[in-house]
Amino acid sequence: MKREETIQYHESYEHISISLPLDDYKKREEKFNEYEHEETLRKLMQNIVIGSNFVVKSEANPITKVEQKQR
């Protein structure tokens, strides 16, 4: 079987190197994988609930000093 080095491009019917579409497919696949990873990460982050628990400590002094005015 003879190995082809060129293919006929479907839009212009020109013969182009077979590596051009393969490179394009490889780039698309890499982009898709990046997008898929980002989408998975985005979904994961949506499922993580960041709690905002605040502990408030307050103290009150129940003893109050009252002085009476002298006349």
N, C-alpha and C positions, 0 to 999 in steps of 0.2 A: 504494500500500500504506500502510495506516494504521500509524503507530508507536505501539506500546503503552507506556504509562507504568507500568502495574501488571501483576502476574501473580498467578495463583491459587496460593497456597502449598499444597504437597501434603499437609502434615500437618493443618492446620486448615481448609483450603479458604477461607481469607480472602484478600482481595486485598491485596497488599503492593507497595510500590514496587520496581521492577525493579533499582534500584541497590543494594538491601540484599543480595541474594544475590551480585551481582557484586562488591561490596566484600568479602564473605566469601570468595569464590573468590580474589580478589586477595591477601587476607591469608594464605590457606592456601598459595597458590603461593609467596609470599615466604618463609613459614616453611619450606616444603619446600626451597626453594633454599638457605636458610641451613643447614638440616640436611644437605643434600647436600654443601654446601661443607665443613661441619665433618667429615662422614664421610670425605670425600676427604682432608682434611688429616690426620685420625686415621690413615687407612690409610697415607698417605705417611710419617707419623712412625713407624709400626710398621716400615716398610721401611728406615728410616735406622738404621744401626748406629753407635752411638757407641762408639768404641774407647777402651779404657783402657790405653794403652801407657805403661809406666813405664820410664824408663831409670835404672838404679841404678849409681852409680859408687862403687866402694870401693877404697881403697888400703890396703896393709899395709906396715908397715916391717919388712923381714926382718932388720934388724940389731938385735940385742938385747945390751945391755951387762950383763955379769954380773960382779959383784965378789965375790971370795972373802974370807971373813972371816979375819982374822989372829988367831992365838992368842997 
